[in-house]
């Protein structure tokens, strides 16, 4: 099997159906596909299999967190010996245009040192989203969550984090790519392992995973020549200082940051980049 889709869903069944339809209509490669569904409400498995007859469906009655869903989907395909050479883990709020997945598979086949690859994510207005980043510093969290981000030093740090000094029209190695859509090479996945579901419930699991790819000697690459549409309703987006105290997703993000820095320390690494084809 050339390709596998591992789709995570949380209370967005209509977006999930649109996602599956886009795969069915626009992906020309042979693939296996699994949906891991968190805190499942209602019975719509038959509807999903009506759209995608070969789909595997994994319902969870509780909100188990993004890493658990993604890992469970991968493990299900591995158990059935149907995990593809390339694995696209993605959220269900994604629409795949025709030919974009094939671009990423071809690029991965040309560059064997790439362990993880992220496409350019777009809003449905076609405006680009920030989907590649440099590693966090502790100060990054403060500047993103408070008015200090509007200060000169805050703006400087956020520009660093968001890679605003780079040409984002070109493929390039980056520290990490957004976990909403990450292409993983199967043989590399077997070496690096699954997402760290013990430490991370939501947020920073993608940062941690990408860092582990780099630590294992593989590149993480942003590939803007392939573009996917992403609904991206950010639940932790700040709404002012009061949001720090009352938005539970903000607290989850901050807790995940503490766990990340406890695991890796405060100093960011520098990895040797290799040329891309």
FENJOUR-V513566 format. One record per pair of residues at least 4 apart in sequence whose C-alpha atoms are under 8 Angstrom apart, sorted by the first residue. I is the first residue (numbers start at 0). GAP is how many residues later the second one is. Records with the same first field share a line. If there is no record, write none. Layout:
I = GAP + GAP
This chain:
0 = 29 + 30 + 31 + 81 + 82 + 83 + 84
1 = 27 + 28 + 29 + 82 + 83 + 84
2 = 26 + 27 + 28 + 29 + 80 + 81 + 82 + 83 + 84 + 85
3 = 27 + 28 + 29 + 78 + 79 + 80 + 81 + 82 + 83 + 84
4 = 26 + 27 + 28 + 29 + 82 + 83 + 84 + 85
5 = 27 + 28 + 29 + 30 + 64 + 67 + 68 + 81 + 82 + 83 + 84
6 = 26 + 27 + 28 + 29 + 63 + 66 + 82 + 83 + 84 + 85
7 = 27 + 28 + 29 + 30 + 58 + 61 + 62 + 81 + 82 + 83 + 84
8 = 4 + 7 + 26 + 27 + 28 + 29 + 82 + 83
9 = 27 + 28 + 29 + 30 + 53
10 = 27 + 28 + 29 + 30
11 = 4 + 80 + 81
12 = 4
13 = 4
14 = 4 + 77 + 78 + 79
15 = 4 + 76 + 77 + 78
16 = 4 + 31 + 34
17 = 4 + 77
18 = 4 + 73 + 74 + 75 + 76 + 77
19 = 4 + 28 + 31 + 32
20 = 4 + 30 + 31
21 = 4 + 5 + 73 + 74 + 75
22 = 4 + 72 + 73
23 = 27 + 28
24 = 73
25 = 70 + 71 + 72 + 73
26 = 71 + 72 + 74 + 75
27 = 71 + 74
28 = 73
30 = 53
31 = 22 + 23 + 45 + 50 + 51 + 52
32 = 21 + 22 + 23
33 = 21 + 22 + 23 + 24 + 39 + 42 + 43
34 = 20 + 21 + 22 + 23 + 38
35 = 21 + 22 + 23 + 24 + 33 + 34 + 36 + 37
36 = 20 + 21 + 22 + 23 + 32
37 = 21 + 22 + 23 + 24 + 25 + 26 + 27 + 31
38 = 20 + 21 + 22 + 23 + 24 + 25
39 = 19 + 20 + 21 + 22
40 = 20
43 = 4
44 = 4 + 12
45 = 4
46 = 4
47 = 4 + 5 + 7
48 = 4 + 5 + 6
57 = 15
59 = 4
63 = 4 + 5 + 137
64 = 4 + 136 + 137
65 = 4 + 135 + 136
66 = 4 + 128 + 129 + 130 + 133 + 134 + 135 + 138
67 = 4 + 127 + 129 + 133
68 = 4
69 = 4 + 19 + 125
70 = 4 + 123 + 124
71 = 4
72 = 4
73 = 4 + 9
74 = 4
75 = 4
76 = 4 + 5 + 6
77 = 4 + 5
82 = 4 + 103
83 = 102
84 = 100 + 101 + 102
85 = 19 + 97 + 98 + 99 + 100
86 = 96 + 97 + 98 + 99
87 = 93 + 94 + 95 + 96
88 = 90 + 91 + 92 + 93 + 94 + 95
89 = 4 + 89 + 90 + 91 + 92
90 = 89 + 90
92 = 137 + 138 + 139
93 = 134 + 135 + 136 + 137
94 = 133 + 134 + 135
95 = 4 + 5 + 131 + 132 + 133
96 = 130 + 131 + 132
98 = 4
99 = 4 + 126 + 127 + 128
100 = 4 + 125
101 = 4
102 = 4 + 122 + 123
103 = 4 + 13 + 15 + 79 + 119 + 122
104 = 4
105 = 4
106 = 4
107 = 4 + 6 + 9 + 77
109 = 167
110 = 165 + 166
112 = 104 + 105 + 106
113 = 71 + 104 + 105 + 106 + 107
114 = 69 + 70 + 73 + 74 + 98 + 103 + 104 + 105
115 = 66 + 67 + 68 + 69 + 94 + 97 + 102 + 103 + 104 + 105
116 = 60 + 65 + 66 + 67 + 103 + 104 + 105 + 106
117 = 13 + 14 + 59 + 60 + 63 + 64 + 65 + 102 + 103 + 104 + 105 + 106
118 = 12 + 62 + 63 + 103 + 104 + 105 + 106 + 107 + 108 + 109
119 = 8 + 9 + 11 + 102 + 103 + 104 + 105 + 106 + 107 + 108
120 = 7 + 8 + 9 + 10 + 106 + 107 + 108 + 109
121 = 4 + 5 + 6 + 7 + 105 + 106 + 107 + 108
122 = 4 + 5 + 6 + 106 + 107 + 108 + 109
123 = 105 + 106 + 107
125 = 103
129 = 32
130 = 46 + 47
131 = 30 + 31 + 42 + 43 + 44 + 45 + 46 + 90
132 = 28 + 29 + 30 + 41 + 42 + 43 + 44
133 = 26 + 27 + 28 + 29 + 40 + 41 + 42
134 = 26 + 40 + 41 + 72 + 133
135 = 4 + 5 + 25 + 132
136 = 4 + 129 + 130 + 131
137 = 4 + 123 + 128
138 = 4 + 18
139 = 4 + 17 + 18 + 21
140 = 4 + 113 + 116
141 = 4 + 6 + 7
142 = 4 + 5 + 6 + 7 + 11 + 14 + 15
143 = 5 + 14 + 94
144 = 4 + 93 + 95 + 96 + 99
145 = 94 + 95
146 = 4 + 93 + 94
147 = 6
148 = 4 + 5 + 6 + 9
149 = 4 + 5
150 = 4
151 = 4
152 = 4
153 = 4
154 = 4
155 = 4
156 = 4
157 = 4
158 = 4 + 5 + 6
159 = 4 + 5
167 = 56
168 = 55 + 56
169 = 53 + 54 + 55
170 = 50 + 51 + 52 + 53 + 54 + 105
171 = 49 + 50 + 51 + 104
172 = 46 + 47 + 48 + 49 + 100
173 = 46 + 47 + 48
174 = 35 + 36 + 45
175 = 30 + 31 + 34 + 35 + 44 + 45
176 = 5 + 29 + 30 + 33 + 43 + 44 + 45
177 = 4 + 28 + 29
178 = 26 + 27
183 = 4 + 5
184 = 4
185 = 4
186 = 4
187 = 4
188 = 4 + 5
191 = 20 + 21 + 24
193 = 15
194 = 10 + 11 + 13 + 14
195 = 4 + 9 + 12 + 13
196 = 4 + 8
198 = 57 + 60
199 = 4 + 5 + 56 + 59
200 = 4 + 51 + 55
201 = 50 + 51 + 54
202 = 49 + 50 + 53
203 = 4 + 49 + 52 + 53 + 56
204 = 4
205 = 4
206 = 4
207 = 4 + 52
208 = 4
209 = 4 + 10
210 = 4
211 = 4
212 = 4 + 5 + 6 + 7
213 = 4 + 5 + 6 + 57
218 = 54 + 55
234 = 14
235 = 11 + 12 + 13 + 14 + 17
236 = 13
237 = 5 + 6 + 12
238 = 4
239 = 4
240 = 4
241 = 4
242 = 4 + 7
243 = 6 + 7
244 = 6
246 = 4
247 = 4
248 = 4
249 = 4
250 = 4
251 = 4
252 = 4
253 = 4
254 = 4
255 = 4
256 = 4
257 = 4
258 = 4
259 = 4 + 5
260 = 4 + 5
